[in-house]
Amino acid sequence: MPHLLHIDSSSRCADSLTRRIGAQYVAAWRRTNPEGTVAYRDVTEEVPDLVSEDWVTGVFGPADHHTPRTRAAVDASATLIAEVEAADVLVLGVPMYNFSVPAAFKAWIDQICMAGRTFAYDENGPRGLLAGKKAVVVRASGSDFTDPAFAALDHHAPYLRGVLGFIGITDVEFLSVNGPAREQIEAGLIEADRAIAASLKVL
Ligand SMILES: Cc1cc2nc3c(=O)[nH]c(=O)nc-3n(C[C@H](O)[C@H](O)[C@H](O)COP(=O)(O)O)c2cc1C
């Protein structure tokens, strides 16, 4: 039975494009996967912890340095990691903020990147441990980053491809709405429907 994890990270609610399009994507996925299950997390409602000294000690420090606080920090990460491990498909609603991802989403990334759990180093270098998953990133931005004037400022898509690939999620698709397309979608969601349909290969 396929399982989907849906994450939202826009600070906007009713007006958010990434929330609307992500929800549409998940609804379409449910239609094509009637047996499937869905988990949802809004990282703006419950912002993941920032990496703390307790977390670093809990993950990297020797066992005799561990305390109830370091264990709690690692347990909080482990909860988020377990949600990702359980998923076959991740739908990540991630607007562009200041040419990168929202801070709450970055906090989530920092919690799920854990040595020995989601990535490891061996004689061949780094190895992602979350293989076999697909990620769909629903992204919205004000500027059109296909415009060469803006392309160099895009620290969103390259970063997400890089960090997701680092933990083993190499099948990453972007549903990206920006610039003029974004305005059309805000007006009627027509383009978004088409992008979602093409991505799911339905309709
Ligand atoms: C705090 C903030 C920072 C933003 N920074 C950028 C940016 O660097 N580049 C850009 O093209 N758009 C930027 N935008 C525009 C958003 O990416 C755009 O409004 C998008 O639709 C937000 O996603 P949402 O509709 O899901 O809330 C920013 C918006 C906000 C609120």
Ligand as a Chemical Component Dictionary entry (heavy atoms), coordinates in Angstrom:
data_LIG
# 
_chem_comp.id                   LIG 
_chem_comp.type                 NON-POLYMER 
_chem_comp.pdbx_formal_charge   0 
_chem_comp.three_letter_code    LIG 
# 
loop_
_chem_comp_atom.comp_id 
_chem_comp_atom.atom_id 
_chem_comp_atom.alt_atom_id 
_chem_comp_atom.type_symbol 
_chem_comp_atom.charge 
_chem_comp_atom.model_Cartn_x 
_chem_comp_atom.model_Cartn_y 
_chem_comp_atom.model_Cartn_z 
_chem_comp_atom.pdbx_ordinal 
LIG C1  C1  C 0 9.245  36.438 3.069  1  
LIG C2  C2  C 0 9.125  36.280 1.565  2  
LIG C3  C3  C 0 10.272 36.218 0.813  3  
LIG C4  C4  C 0 10.178 36.048 -0.573 4  
LIG N1  N1  N 0 11.315 35.980 -1.311 5  
LIG C5  C5  C 0 11.242 35.786 -2.645 6  
LIG C6  C6  C 0 12.426 35.676 -3.429 7  
LIG O1  O1  O 0 13.542 35.726 -2.951 8  
LIG N2  N2  N 0 12.280 35.496 -4.765 9  
LIG C7  C7  C 0 11.068 35.400 -5.361 10 
LIG O2  O2  O 0 11.017 35.223 -6.565 11 
LIG N3  N3  N 0 9.917  35.484 -4.642 12 
LIG C8  C8  C 0 9.984  35.664 -3.308 13 
LIG N4  N4  N 0 8.843  35.764 -2.559 14 
LIG C9  C9  C 0 7.545  35.562 -3.228 15 
LIG C10 C10 C 0 7.008  34.176 -2.935 16 
LIG O3  O3  O 0 7.905  33.169 -3.359 17 
LIG C11 C11 C 0 5.666  33.988 -3.625 18 
LIG O4  O4  O 0 4.755  34.932 -3.079 19 
LIG C12 C12 C 0 5.096  32.598 -3.443 20 
LIG O5  O5  O 0 3.851  32.538 -4.098 21 
LIG C13 C13 C 0 4.976  32.231 -1.971 22 
LIG O6  O6  O 0 4.455  30.937 -1.843 23 
LIG P1  P1  P 0 2.973  30.719 -1.288 24 
LIG O7  O7  O 0 2.063  31.293 -2.355 25 
LIG O8  O8  O 0 2.813  29.252 -1.137 26 
LIG O9  O9  O 0 2.845  31.455 0.005  27 
LIG C14 C14 C 0 8.913  35.944 -1.202 28 
LIG C15 C15 C 0 7.755  36.030 -0.406 29 
LIG C16 C16 C 0 7.855  36.189 0.961  30 
LIG C17 C17 C 0 6.604  36.249 1.800  31 
# 
loop_
_chem_comp_bond.comp_id 
_chem_comp_bond.atom_id_1 
_chem_comp_bond.atom_id_2 
_chem_comp_bond.value_order 
_chem_comp_bond.pdbx_ordinal 
LIG C1  C2  SING 1  
LIG C2  C3  SING 2  
LIG C2  C16 DOUB 3  
LIG C3  C4  DOUB 4  
LIG C4  N1  SING 5  
LIG C4  C14 SING 6  
LIG N1  C5  DOUB 7  
LIG C5  C6  SING 8  
LIG C5  C8  SING 9  
LIG C6  O1  DOUB 10 
LIG C6  N2  SING 11 
LIG N2  C7  SING 12 
LIG C7  O2  DOUB 13 
LIG C7  N3  SING 14 
LIG N3  C8  DOUB 15 
LIG C8  N4  SING 16 
LIG N4  C9  SING 17 
LIG N4  C14 SING 18 
LIG C9  C10 SING 19 
LIG C10 O3  SING 20 
LIG C10 C11 SING 21 
LIG C11 O4  SING 22 
LIG C11 C12 SING 23 
LIG C12 O5  SING 24 
LIG C12 C13 SING 25 
LIG C13 O6  SING 26 
LIG O6  P1  SING 27 
LIG P1  O7  DOUB 28 
LIG P1  O8  SING 29 
LIG P1  O9  SING 30 
LIG C14 C15 DOUB 31 
LIG C15 C16 SING 32 
LIG C16 C17 SING 33 
# 
